[in-house]
């Protein structure tokens, strides 16, 4: 969001009206960032209710609308390789502004060309700033990757900020867009990314998908689509990996692993209580799991019934 919206959240916190915690990505142009980045960075405002330490950009569109930027043409639209939505030059400048001002950069990249270009920009930026360590630049979505780019995430320390629910929502038509070979090699390859040393965090991408994480957890551990078929099941996560992707890895992706992600003394008392134990219940019962309590900072903000 823009800075003006951030100020609205700060006002809500000051008035005691914001119960949840927010980690906001700034959507501001390079010119405004150059003049304001130093004062726009916020960490832990209002008893850790607001942090602003990430800049957001988009390099391509969506796969379903043939907007994801591909290395080779779409299987079902051979005259198109998708869309590049922001110039490489502009993104290079954003990356420079981010790393020099202590910001993380998160770029929406869905197609394999988009992901390659962003990884190239990140690698160039890191090499130009060898003194900057642990910057945790992110790729948002990383849905379709060329096999040669998969190990670059772990090697560069780039977080693959993915949404497992997209796999099962999009699965029925992915092969139509990419063809079976490309889909099998690089679509939603969580296992390949994790095995190569990458941190994969999870989310729901609301409002594109429902914000409820349970369908996403189910997708992560089964890759089962609505028709009952599993989308390249060799890439699924274990339940422990899926839970970690939503908790510790999500916290790590936001530089908040010291505050969130696990229930240990000294961290924020943010707890969700479910109706089922999603780590042990039968797989087919996971989707019926409901939230019973939501606790933020030790305070019950939601209780079912």
Phi and psi restraints in degrees (value plus and minus 20) as a CYANA .aco file:
   2 UNK   PHI    -100.0   -60.0
   2 UNK   PSI     146.6   186.6
   3 UNK   PHI     -82.6   -42.6
   3 UNK   PSI     -53.7   -13.7
   4 UNK   PHI     -81.4   -41.4
   4 UNK   PSI     -54.6   -14.6
   5 UNK   PHI     -91.9   -51.9
   5 UNK   PSI     -54.7   -14.7
   6 UNK   PHI     -79.9   -39.9
   6 UNK   PSI     -61.5   -21.5
   7 UNK   PHI     -83.8   -43.8
   7 UNK   PSI     -52.9   -12.9
   8 UNK   PHI     -84.4   -44.4
   8 UNK   PSI     -60.9   -20.9
   9 UNK   PHI     -85.7   -45.7
   9 UNK   PSI     -60.9   -20.9
  10 UNK   PHI     -80.0   -40.0
  10 UNK   PSI     -62.1   -22.1
  11 UNK   PHI     -83.1   -43.1
  11 UNK   PSI     -60.8   -20.8
  12 UNK   PHI     -83.4   -43.4
  12 UNK   PSI     -59.7   -19.7
  13 UNK   PHI     -85.2   -45.2
  13 UNK   PSI     -63.9   -23.9
  14 UNK   PHI     -80.6   -40.6
  14 UNK   PSI     -49.2    -9.2
  15 UNK   PHI    -112.7   -72.7
  15 UNK   PSI     -16.6    23.4
  16 UNK   PHI      50.8    90.8
  16 UNK   PSI       7.6    47.6
  17 UNK   PHI    -126.4   -86.4
  17 UNK   PSI     -20.1    19.9
  18 UNK   PHI    -131.9   -91.9
  18 UNK   PSI      88.7   128.7
  19 UNK   PHI    -103.7   -63.7
  19 UNK   PSI     -52.9   -12.9
  20 UNK   PHI    -105.6   -65.6
  20 UNK   PSI     149.4   189.4
  21 UNK   PHI    -125.4   -85.4
  21 UNK   PSI     120.3   160.3
  22 UNK   PHI    -143.4  -103.4
  22 UNK   PSI     116.3   156.3
  23 UNK   PHI    -136.4   -96.4
  23 UNK   PSI      84.7   124.7
  24 UNK   PHI    -117.8   -77.8
  24 UNK   PSI     116.6   156.6
  25 UNK   PHI    -118.9   -78.9
  25 UNK   PSI     111.8   151.8
  26 UNK   PHI    -102.8   -62.8
  26 UNK   PSI     108.7   148.7
  27 UNK   PHI    -130.8   -90.8
  27 UNK   PSI      64.0   104.0
  28 UNK   PHI    -154.0  -114.0
  28 UNK   PSI     127.9   167.9
  29 UNK   PHI     -88.7   -48.7
  29 UNK   PSI     143.2   183.2
  30 UNK   PHI     -79.8   -39.8
  30 UNK   PSI     -57.1   -17.1
  31 UNK   PHI     -84.4   -44.4
  31 UNK   PSI     -64.8   -24.8
  32 UNK   PHI     -89.5   -49.5
  32 UNK   PSI     -55.3   -15.3
  33 UNK   PHI     -84.0   -44.0
  33 UNK   PSI     -61.6   -21.6
  34 UNK   PHI     -79.5   -39.5
  34 UNK   PSI     -53.8   -13.8
  35 UNK   PHI    -111.2   -71.2
  35 UNK   PSI     -34.4     5.6
  36 UNK   PHI    -151.2  -111.2
  36 UNK   PSI     -27.5    12.5
  37 UNK   PHI     -74.2   -34.2
  37 UNK   PSI     -60.5   -20.5
  38 UNK   PHI     -79.8   -39.8
  38 UNK   PSI     -56.4   -16.4
  39 UNK   PHI    -114.1   -74.1
  39 UNK   PSI     -31.3     8.7
  40 UNK   PHI    -106.5   -66.5
  40 UNK   PSI     -34.5     5.5
  41 UNK   PHI     -94.4   -54.4
  41 UNK   PSI     105.4   145.4
  42 UNK   PHI    -151.4  -111.4
  42 UNK   PSI     111.9   151.9
  43 UNK   PHI    -149.6  -109.6
  43 UNK   PSI      97.7   137.7
  44 UNK   PHI      53.4    93.4
  44 UNK   PSI      10.4    50.4
  45 UNK   PHI     -83.9   -43.9
  45 UNK   PSI     122.5   162.5
  46 UNK   PHI      39.8    79.8
  46 UNK   PSI      36.2    76.2
  47 UNK   PHI      37.3    77.3
  47 UNK   PSI      28.4    68.4
  48 UNK   PHI      43.9    83.9
  48 UNK   PSI      14.8    54.8
  49 UNK   PHI    -116.3   -76.3
  49 UNK   PSI     -32.1     7.9
  50 UNK   PHI    -170.8  -130.8
  50 UNK   PSI     107.4   147.4
  51 UNK   PHI    -151.7  -111.7
  51 UNK   PSI     120.2   160.2
  52 UNK   PHI    -152.0  -112.0
  52 UNK   PSI      79.1   119.1
  53 UNK   PHI    -161.3  -121.3
  53 UNK   PSI      -7.0    33.0
  54 UNK   PHI    -149.9  -109.9
  54 UNK   PSI     121.2   161.2
  55 UNK   PHI    -126.7   -86.7
  55 UNK   PSI     118.2   158.2
  56 UNK   PHI    -133.2   -93.2
  56 UNK   PSI     116.9   156.9
  57 UNK   PHI    -159.9  -119.9
  57 UNK   PSI     145.1   185.1
  58 UNK   PHI    -150.1  -110.1
  58 UNK   PSI     105.9   145.9
  59 UNK   PHI    -120.9   -80.9
  59 UNK   PSI     -38.8     1.2
  60 UNK   PHI    -169.7  -129.7
  60 UNK   PSI    -194.0  -154.0
  61 UNK   PHI    -122.0   -82.0
  61 UNK   PSI    -167.8  -127.8
  62 UNK   PHI    -124.0   -84.0
  62 UNK   PSI     129.2   169.2
  63 UNK   PHI     -87.6   -47.6
  63 UNK   PSI     -59.4   -19.4
  64 UNK   PHI     -81.9   -41.9
  64 UNK   PSI     -53.8   -13.8
  65 UNK   PHI    -115.0   -75.0
  65 UNK   PSI      -4.0    36.0
  66 UNK   PHI      39.9    79.9
  66 UNK   PSI       8.4    48.4
  67 UNK   PHI    -118.8   -78.8
  67 UNK   PSI     -35.6     4.4
  68 UNK   PHI     -85.3   -45.3
  68 UNK   PSI     117.7   157.7
  69 UNK   PHI    -105.0   -65.0
  69 UNK   PSI      96.5   136.5
  70 UNK   PHI    -130.9   -90.9
  70 UNK   PSI     136.8   176.8
  71 UNK   PHI     -94.4   -54.4
  71 UNK   PSI     -52.8   -12.8
  72 UNK   PHI    -146.1  -106.1
  72 UNK   PSI     136.6   176.6
  73 UNK   PHI     -79.0   -39.0
  73 UNK   PSI     138.0   178.0
  74 UNK   PHI     -82.8   -42.8
  74 UNK   PSI     122.1   162.1
  75 UNK   PHI     -83.7   -43.7
  75 UNK   PSI     -54.6   -14.6
  76 UNK   PHI    -123.3   -83.3
  76 UNK   PSI     -12.5    27.5
  77 UNK   PHI    -169.9  -129.9
  77 UNK   PSI      50.6    90.6
  78 UNK   PHI     -82.9   -42.9
  78 UNK   PSI     -30.9     9.1
  79 UNK   PHI    -109.3   -69.3
  79 UNK   PSI     -18.1    21.9
  80 UNK   PHI    -153.2  -113.2
  80 UNK   PSI     122.4   162.4
  81 UNK   PHI    -133.9   -93.9
  81 UNK   PSI      -3.0    37.0
  82 UNK   PHI      71.1   111.1
  82 UNK   PSI    -180.5  -140.5
  83 UNK   PHI    -145.1  -105.1
  83 UNK   PSI     115.5   155.5
  84 UNK   PHI    -120.3   -80.3
  84 UNK   PSI      95.0   135.0
  85 UNK   PHI    -114.3   -74.3
  85 UNK   PSI     -34.6     5.4
  86 UNK   PHI    -165.1  -125.1
  86 UNK   PSI     119.2   159.2
  87 UNK   PHI     -85.1   -45.1
  87 UNK   PSI     131.6   171.6
  88 UNK   PHI     -80.9   -40.9
  88 UNK   PSI     -59.8   -19.8
  89 UNK   PHI     -81.4   -41.4
  89 UNK   PSI     -63.5   -23.5
  90 UNK   PHI     -85.1   -45.1
  90 UNK   PSI     -60.8   -20.8
  91 UNK   PHI     -88.2   -48.2
  91 UNK   PSI     -55.6   -15.6
  92 UNK   PHI     -80.1   -40.1
  92 UNK   PSI     -62.3   -22.3
  93 UNK   PHI     -86.7   -46.7
  93 UNK   PSI     -60.0   -20.0
  94 UNK   PHI     -80.9   -40.9
  94 UNK   PSI     -63.2   -23.2
  95 UNK   PHI     -81.4   -41.4
  95 UNK   PSI     -60.5   -20.5
  96 UNK   PHI     -84.1   -44.1
  96 UNK   PSI     -66.6   -26.6
  97 UNK   PHI     -80.8   -40.8
  97 UNK   PSI     -60.3   -20.3
  98 UNK   PHI     -83.7   -43.7
  98 UNK   PSI     -74.1   -34.1
  99 UNK   PHI     -88.0   -48.0
  99 UNK   PSI     -52.8   -12.8
 100 UNK   PHI     -97.3   -57.3
 100 UNK   PSI     -37.5     2.5
 101 UNK   PHI    -130.7   -90.7
 101 UNK   PSI      -7.0    33.0
 102 UNK   PHI      53.7    93.7
 102 UNK   PSI       4.9    44.9
 103 UNK   PHI    -120.6   -80.6
 103 UNK   PSI     130.7   170.7
 104 UNK   PHI    -104.6   -64.6
 104 UNK   PSI     131.4   171.4
 105 UNK   PHI    -138.8   -98.8
 105 UNK   PSI     110.5   150.5
 106 UNK   PHI    -141.8  -101.8
 106 UNK   PSI      99.9   139.9
 107 UNK   PHI    -138.0   -98.0
 107 UNK   PSI     105.5   145.5
 108 UNK   PHI     -83.9   -43.9
 108 UNK   PSI      96.4   136.4
 109 UNK   PHI    -162.9  -122.9
 109 UNK   PSI      98.8   138.8
 110 UNK   PHI    -129.4   -89.4
 110 UNK   PSI     -67.0   -27.0
 111 UNK   PHI     -98.2   -58.2
 111 UNK   PSI     143.0   183.0
 112 UNK   PHI     -87.3   -47.3
 112 UNK   PSI     -52.6   -12.6
 113 UNK   PHI     -88.8   -48.8
 113 UNK   PSI     -62.2   -22.2
 114 UNK   PHI     -80.4   -40.4
 114 UNK   PSI     -65.1   -25.1
 115 UNK   PHI     -85.1   -45.1
 115 UNK   PSI     -60.8   -20.8
 116 UNK   PHI     -83.2   -43.2
 116 UNK   PSI     -64.4   -24.4
 117 UNK   PHI     -83.1   -43.1
 117 UNK   PSI     -60.8   -20.8
 118 UNK   PHI     -88.9   -48.9
 118 UNK   PSI     -62.1   -22.1
 119 UNK   PHI     -81.8   -41.8
 119 UNK   PSI     -57.4   -17.4
 120 UNK   PHI     -82.6   -42.6
 120 UNK   PSI     -64.1   -24.1
 121 UNK   PHI     -83.1   -43.1
 121 UNK   PSI     -64.4   -24.4
 122 UNK   PHI     -81.5   -41.5
 122 UNK   PSI     -64.9   -24.9
 123 UNK   PHI     -82.5   -42.5
 123 UNK   PSI     -63.3   -23.3
 124 UNK   PHI     -81.1   -41.1
 124 UNK   PSI     -62.5   -22.5
 125 UNK   PHI     -84.8   -44.8
 125 UNK   PSI     -64.0   -24.0
 126 UNK   PHI     -83.8   -43.8
 126 UNK   PSI     -61.3   -21.3
 127 UNK   PHI     -86.1   -46.1
 127 UNK   PSI     -52.9   -12.9
 128 UNK   PHI     -97.1   -57.1
 128 UNK   PSI     -33.8     6.2
 129 UNK   PHI    -152.7  -112.7
 129 UNK   PSI      44.7    84.7
 130 UNK   PHI     -83.4   -43.4
 130 UNK   PSI     -37.2     2.8
 131 UNK   PHI     -99.8   -59.8
 131 UNK   PSI     -35.1     4.9
 132 UNK   PHI    -108.3   -68.3
 132 UNK   PSI      96.4   136.4
 133 UNK   PHI    -134.6   -94.6
 133 UNK   PSI     134.5   174.5
 134 UNK   PHI      32.5    72.5
 134 UNK   PSI      30.9    70.9
 135 UNK   PHI    -104.4   -64.4
 135 UNK   PSI     -41.4    -1.4
 136 UNK   PHI      33.8    73.8
 136 UNK   PSI      23.9    63.9
 137 UNK   PHI     -78.5   -38.5
 137 UNK   PSI     129.8   169.8
 138 UNK   PHI    -142.7  -102.7
 138 UNK   PSI     133.9   173.9
 139 UNK   PHI    -134.8   -94.8
 139 UNK   PSI      98.6   138.6
 140 UNK   PHI    -103.1   -63.1
 140 UNK   PSI     100.1   140.1
 141 UNK   PHI      74.6   114.6
 141 UNK   PSI     -81.6   -41.6
 142 UNK   PHI      25.1    65.1
 142 UNK   PSI      26.0    66.0
 143 UNK   PHI     -94.3   -54.3
 143 UNK   PSI     -57.6   -17.6
 144 UNK   PHI    -151.2  -111.2
 144 UNK   PSI      99.6   139.6
 145 UNK   PHI    -141.9  -101.9
 145 UNK   PSI     124.6   164.6
 146 UNK   PHI     -94.1   -54.1
 146 UNK   PSI     118.7   158.7
 147 UNK   PHI     -72.2   -32.2
 147 UNK   PSI     -53.9   -13.9
 148 UNK   PHI     -90.5   -50.5
 148 UNK   PSI     -38.2     1.8
 149 UNK   PHI    -114.2   -74.2
 149 UNK   PSI     -33.7     6.3
 150 UNK   PHI     -77.5   -37.5
 150 UNK   PSI     -68.1   -28.1
 151 UNK   PHI     -91.4   -51.4
 151 UNK   PSI     -29.8    10.2
 152 UNK   PHI     -90.3   -50.3
 152 UNK   PSI     -48.2    -8.2
 153 UNK   PHI     -79.3   -39.3
 153 UNK   PSI     -74.3   -34.3
 154 UNK   PHI     -85.2   -45.2
 154 UNK   PSI     -60.8   -20.8
 155 UNK   PHI     -83.8   -43.8
 155 UNK   PSI     -55.9   -15.9
 156 UNK   PHI    -110.9   -70.9
 156 UNK   PSI     -30.7     9.3
 157 UNK   PHI      55.1    95.1
 157 UNK   PSI       8.1    48.1
 158 UNK   PHI    -110.8   -70.8
 158 UNK   PSI     110.0   150.0
 159 UNK   PHI     -98.4   -58.4
 159 UNK   PSI     109.7   149.7
 160 UNK   PHI    -110.7   -70.7
 160 UNK   PSI      76.1   116.1
 161 UNK   PHI    -108.9   -68.9
 161 UNK   PSI      73.2   113.2
 162 UNK   PHI    -131.2   -91.2
 162 UNK   PSI     153.2   193.2
 163 UNK   PHI    -153.7  -113.7
 163 UNK   PSI      86.2   126.2
 164 UNK   PHI     -82.5   -42.5
 164 UNK   PSI     -47.6    -7.6
 165 UNK   PHI     -83.1   -43.1
 165 UNK   PSI     -48.3    -8.3
 166 UNK   PHI     -81.7   -41.7
 166 UNK   PSI     -53.5   -13.5
 167 UNK   PHI     -78.4   -38.4
 167 UNK   PSI     -69.7   -29.7
 168 UNK   PHI    -101.8   -61.8
 168 UNK   PSI     -46.1    -6.1
 169 UNK   PHI     -91.8   -51.8
 169 UNK   PSI     -61.8   -21.8
 170 UNK   PHI    -109.4   -69.4
 170 UNK   PSI     -38.0     2.0
 171 UNK   PHI     -67.9   -27.9
 171 UNK   PSI     -63.3   -23.3
 172 UNK   PHI     -79.1   -39.1
 172 UNK   PSI     -43.7    -3.7
 173 UNK   PHI    -139.5   -99.5
 173 UNK   PSI     -16.4    23.6
 174 UNK   PHI     -81.3   -41.3
 174 UNK   PSI     -65.1   -25.1
 175 UNK   PHI     -83.4   -43.4
 175 UNK   PSI     -49.4    -9.4
 176 UNK   PHI     -86.5   -46.5
 176 UNK   PSI     -58.8   -18.8
 177 UNK   PHI     -95.0   -55.0
 177 UNK   PSI     -63.1   -23.1
 178 UNK   PHI    -124.8   -84.8
 178 UNK   PSI     -41.4    -1.4
 179 UNK   PHI      66.5   106.5
 179 UNK   PSI     134.3   174.3
 180 UNK   PHI     -81.2   -41.2
 180 UNK   PSI     -59.6   -19.6
 181 UNK   PHI     -84.4   -44.4
 181 UNK   PSI     -71.1   -31.1
 182 UNK   PHI     -85.3   -45.3
 182 UNK   PSI     -59.1   -19.1
 183 UNK   PHI     -82.1   -42.1
 183 UNK   PSI     -63.4   -23.4
 184 UNK   PHI     -89.9   -49.9
 184 UNK   PSI     -52.6   -12.6
 185 UNK   PHI    -100.4   -60.4
 185 UNK   PSI     -52.5   -12.5
 186 UNK   PHI    -162.8  -122.8
 186 UNK   PSI     -10.0    30.0
 187 UNK   PHI    -114.7   -74.7
 187 UNK   PSI      96.7   136.7
 188 UNK   PHI      36.0    76.0
 188 UNK   PSI      30.8    70.8
 189 UNK   PHI    -109.8   -69.8
 189 UNK   PSI      46.4    86.4
 190 UNK   PHI     -80.5   -40.5
 190 UNK   PSI     -65.0   -25.0
 191 UNK   PHI     -82.8   -42.8
 191 UNK   PSI     -65.5   -25.5
 192 UNK   PHI     -82.2   -42.2
 192 UNK   PSI     -60.9   -20.9
 193 UNK   PHI     -85.2   -45.2
 193 UNK   PSI     -67.1   -27.1
 194 UNK   PHI     -84.5   -44.5
 194 UNK   PSI     -60.9   -20.9
 195 UNK   PHI     -87.0   -47.0
 195 UNK   PSI     -43.5    -3.5
 196 UNK   PHI    -112.0   -72.0
 196 UNK   PSI     -15.3    24.7
 197 UNK   PHI      80.1   120.1
 197 UNK   PSI     -12.1    27.9
 198 UNK   PHI    -103.1   -63.1
 198 UNK   PSI     129.2   169.2
 199 UNK   PHI    -107.9   -67.9
 199 UNK   PSI     101.0   141.0
 200 UNK   PHI    -128.7   -88.7
 200 UNK   PSI      94.7   134.7
 201 UNK   PHI    -119.6   -79.6
 201 UNK   PSI     142.3   182.3
 202 UNK   PHI    -143.6  -103.6
 202 UNK   PSI     140.9   180.9
 203 UNK   PHI    -188.4  -148.4
 203 UNK   PSI    -192.8  -152.8
 204 UNK   PHI    -137.9   -97.9
 204 UNK   PSI     -32.1     7.9
 205 UNK   PHI      37.6    77.6
 205 UNK   PSI      19.2    59.2
 206 UNK   PHI     -82.7   -42.7
 206 UNK   PSI     123.4   163.4
 207 UNK   PHI    -113.2   -73.2
 207 UNK   PSI      -8.6    31.4
 208 UNK   PHI     -81.8   -41.8
 208 UNK   PSI     -60.7   -20.7
 209 UNK   PHI    -142.5  -102.5
 209 UNK   PSI     141.6   181.6
 210 UNK   PHI     -81.3   -41.3
 210 UNK   PSI     122.3   162.3
 211 UNK   PHI     -93.1   -53.1
 211 UNK   PSI     -29.8    10.2
 212 UNK   PHI     -82.3   -42.3
 212 UNK   PSI     102.0   142.0
 213 UNK   PHI     -97.2   -57.2
 213 UNK   PSI     -33.8     6.2
 214 UNK   PHI     -81.7   -41.7
 214 UNK   PSI     -66.4   -26.4
 215 UNK   PHI     -79.9   -39.9
 215 UNK   PSI     -52.9   -12.9
 216 UNK   PHI     -88.0   -48.0
 216 UNK   PSI     -61.7   -21.7
 217 UNK   PHI     -81.4   -41.4
 217 UNK   PSI     -64.2   -24.2
 218 UNK   PHI     -81.9   -41.9
 218 UNK   PSI     -62.2   -22.2
 219 UNK   PHI     -83.0   -43.0
 219 UNK   PSI     -59.0   -19.0
 220 UNK   PHI     -84.1   -44.1
 220 UNK   PSI     -57.8   -17.8
 221 UNK   PHI    -114.3   -74.3
 221 UNK   PSI     -31.4     8.6
 222 UNK   PHI    -144.4  -104.4
 222 UNK   PSI     -49.9    -9.9
 223 UNK   PHI      32.6    72.6
 223 UNK   PSI      11.3    51.3
 224 UNK   PHI    -111.9   -71.9
 224 UNK   PSI     104.1   144.1
 225 UNK   PHI    -103.6   -63.6
 225 UNK   PSI     153.2   193.2
 226 UNK   PHI     -82.4   -42.4
 226 UNK   PSI     -45.4    -5.4
 227 UNK   PHI    -101.3   -61.3
 227 UNK   PSI     -18.1    21.9
 228 UNK   PHI      71.8   111.8
 228 UNK   PSI     -32.8     7.2
 229 UNK   PHI    -103.0   -63.0
 229 UNK   PSI     128.9   168.9
 230 UNK   PHI    -116.1   -76.1
 230 UNK   PSI     114.3   154.3
 231 UNK   PHI    -106.0   -66.0
 231 UNK   PSI      84.9   124.9
 232 UNK   PHI      21.1    61.1
 232 UNK   PSI      49.3    89.3
 233 UNK   PHI     -82.5   -42.5
 233 UNK   PSI     -36.3     3.7
 234 UNK   PHI     -83.4   -43.4
 234 UNK   PSI     -36.6     3.4
 235 UNK   PHI    -114.1   -74.1
 235 UNK   PSI     -15.9    24.1
 236 UNK   PHI     -90.8   -50.8
 236 UNK   PSI     144.0   184.0
 237 UNK   PHI    -118.9   -78.9
 237 UNK   PSI     137.1   177.1
 238 UNK   PHI     -94.1   -54.1
 238 UNK   PSI     148.4   188.4
 239 UNK   PHI     -85.1   -45.1
 239 UNK   PSI     -57.6   -17.6
 240 UNK   PHI     -84.1   -44.1
 240 UNK   PSI     -62.2   -22.2
 241 UNK   PHI     -85.7   -45.7
 241 UNK   PSI     -59.7   -19.7
 242 UNK   PHI     -85.7   -45.7
 242 UNK   PSI     -63.1   -23.1
 243 UNK   PHI     -82.6   -42.6
 243 UNK   PSI     -63.8   -23.8
 244 UNK   PHI     -83.0   -43.0
 244 UNK   PSI     -57.6   -17.6
 245 UNK   PHI     -81.9   -41.9
 245 UNK   PSI     -53.5   -13.5
 246 UNK   PHI    -105.4   -65.4
 246 UNK   PSI     -40.5    -0.5
 247 UNK   PHI    -133.7   -93.7
 247 UNK   PSI    -103.5   -63.5
 248 UNK   PHI     -82.4   -42.4
 248 UNK   PSI     -60.6   -20.6
 249 UNK   PHI     -91.7   -51.7
 249 UNK   PSI     -54.9   -14.9
 250 UNK   PHI     -84.3   -44.3
 250 UNK   PSI     -60.3   -20.3
 251 UNK   PHI     -85.7   -45.7
 251 UNK   PSI     -63.0   -23.0
 252 UNK   PHI     -80.6   -40.6
 252 UNK   PSI     -62.0   -22.0
 253 UNK   PHI     -84.3   -44.3
 253 UNK   PSI     -37.4     2.6
 254 UNK   PHI    -130.6   -90.6
 254 UNK   PSI      -7.5    32.5
 255 UNK   PHI      41.0    81.0
 255 UNK   PSI       8.9    48.9
 256 UNK   PHI    -139.2   -99.2
 256 UNK   PSI       0.2    40.2
 257 UNK   PHI     -86.5   -46.5
 257 UNK   PSI     -36.8     3.2
 258 UNK   PHI    -100.2   -60.2
 258 UNK   PSI     -32.6     7.4
 259 UNK   PHI    -135.0   -95.0
 259 UNK   PSI     -50.9   -10.9
 260 UNK   PHI    -153.7  -113.7
 260 UNK   PSI     156.6   196.6
 261 UNK   PHI      79.8   119.8
 261 UNK   PSI     -39.7     0.3
 262 UNK   PHI    -172.4  -132.4
 262 UNK   PSI     137.3   177.3
 263 UNK   PHI    -117.4   -77.4
 263 UNK   PSI      67.2   107.2
 264 UNK   PHI    -155.5  -115.5
 264 UNK   PSI     134.7   174.7
 265 UNK   PHI     -76.3   -36.3
 265 UNK   PSI     117.5   157.5
 266 UNK   PHI      79.5   119.5
 266 UNK   PSI     -37.1     2.9
 267 UNK   PHI    -113.9   -73.9
 267 UNK   PSI     148.3   188.3
 268 UNK   PHI     -82.8   -42.8
 268 UNK   PSI     120.1   160.1
 269 UNK   PHI    -105.0   -65.0
 269 UNK   PSI      44.9    84.9
 270 UNK   PHI    -124.1   -84.1
 270 UNK   PSI      94.9   134.9
 271 UNK   PHI    -156.4  -116.4
 271 UNK   PSI     119.0   159.0
 272 UNK   PHI    -135.8   -95.8
 272 UNK   PSI     111.2   151.2
 273 UNK   PHI    -129.6   -89.6
 273 UNK   PSI     104.4   144.4
 274 UNK   PHI    -123.5   -83.5
 274 UNK   PSI     143.0   183.0
 275 UNK   PHI     -98.1   -58.1
 275 UNK   PSI     -38.2     1.8
 276 UNK   PHI    -153.6  -113.6
 276 UNK   PSI     137.7   177.7
 277 UNK   PHI    -107.3   -67.3
 277 UNK   PSI      81.0   121.0
 278 UNK   PHI     -89.7   -49.7
 278 UNK   PSI     -28.7    11.3
 279 UNK   PHI    -106.9   -66.9
 279 UNK   PSI     -38.0     2.0
 280 UNK   PHI    -149.7  -109.7
 280 UNK   PSI     -39.3     0.7
 281 UNK   PHI     -86.6   -46.6
 281 UNK   PSI     137.9   177.9
 282 UNK   PHI     -74.4   -34.4
 282 UNK   PSI     121.8   161.8
 283 UNK   PHI     -72.4   -32.4
 283 UNK   PSI     -61.2   -21.2
 284 UNK   PHI     -90.1   -50.1
 284 UNK   PSI     -33.0     7.0
 285 UNK   PHI    -110.8   -70.8
 285 UNK   PSI     -31.1     8.9
 286 UNK   PHI     -75.9   -35.9
 286 UNK   PSI     -66.6   -26.6
 287 UNK   PHI     -81.3   -41.3
 287 UNK   PSI     -41.9    -1.9
 288 UNK   PHI    -104.3   -64.3
 288 UNK   PSI     -21.0    19.0
 289 UNK   PHI     -86.5   -46.5
 289 UNK   PSI     117.1   157.1
 290 UNK   PHI    -142.2  -102.2
 290 UNK   PSI     136.6   176.6
 291 UNK   PHI    -101.7   -61.7
 291 UNK   PSI     106.0   146.0
 292 UNK   PHI    -115.4   -75.4
 292 UNK   PSI     -64.8   -24.8
 293 UNK   PHI    -156.0  -116.0
 293 UNK   PSI     126.2   166.2
 294 UNK   PHI    -144.2  -104.2
 294 UNK   PSI     103.1   143.1
 295 UNK   PHI    -140.0  -100.0
 295 UNK   PSI     106.7   146.7
 296 UNK   PHI    -144.0  -104.0
 296 UNK   PSI     100.9   140.9
 297 UNK   PHI      40.7    80.7
 297 UNK   PSI      12.3    52.3
 298 UNK   PHI      61.0   101.0
 298 UNK   PSI     -18.8    21.2
 299 UNK   PHI    -128.2   -88.2
 299 UNK   PSI     110.4   150.4
 300 UNK   PHI     -95.1   -55.1
 300 UNK   PSI      94.7   134.7
 301 UNK   PHI    -119.1   -79.1
 301 UNK   PSI     -41.3    -1.3
 302 UNK   PHI    -165.7  -125.7
 302 UNK   PSI     117.4   157.4
 303 UNK   PHI    -160.5  -120.5
 303 UNK   PSI     104.1   144.1
 304 UNK   PHI     -86.7   -46.7
 304 UNK   PSI     115.6   155.6
